[in-house]
């Protein structure tokens, strides 16, 4: 239903901050992508320092992670994109405005901001999946 996932992690802070601009925009995607790429880099550095005599699990895992990291990051962006486009009302659902924006905006501006963030996320997804 295109609900949940990374954008709705703000629900843990309370319904009053749901659809916060930090969690329902490309900002959250950049944070998660940074964490994913950092985690992969930590695993790569760990792999380089394991003893020469080691279980094949390490080789297989390292190869798999590095082969599929673009798809994993792209899938994260695709999920954010789908969620934000749904929140924009693009699929005919109602729209709740952003929270955490320090200025007054029309509902159309909120919808446009959701759609712009959803579209940007789709572009990032496409680029990462192509890598």
MOWOFEN-V658556 format. One record per pair of residues at least 12 apart in sequence whose C-alpha atoms are under 7 Angstrom apart, sorted by the first residue. I is the first residue (numbers start at 1). GAP is how many residues later the second one is. Records with the same first field share a line. If there is no record, write none. Layout:
I = GAP ; GAP
//
This chain:
2 = 80 ; 81 ; 84
3 = 80
7 = 16 ; 17 ; 73
10 = 13
17 = 82
18 = 81
19 = 79 ; 80
20 = 78 ; 79 ; 80
21 = 77 ; 78 ; 79 ; 80
24 = 60
25 = 92
26 = 91 ; 95
29 = 48
33 = 40
70 = 58 ; 59 ; 61
71 = 57 ; 58
73 = 55
74 = 50 ; 51 ; 52 ; 54 ; 55
75 = 50
77 = 44 ; 45 ; 47 ; 48
78 = 43 ; 44 ; 47
80 = 38 ; 41
81 = 37 ; 38 ; 40 ; 41
82 = 36
84 = 30 ; 31 ; 33 ; 34
85 = 29 ; 30 ; 33
87 = 27
88 = 23 ; 24 ; 26 ; 27
89 = 22
97 = 13
98 = 12
//
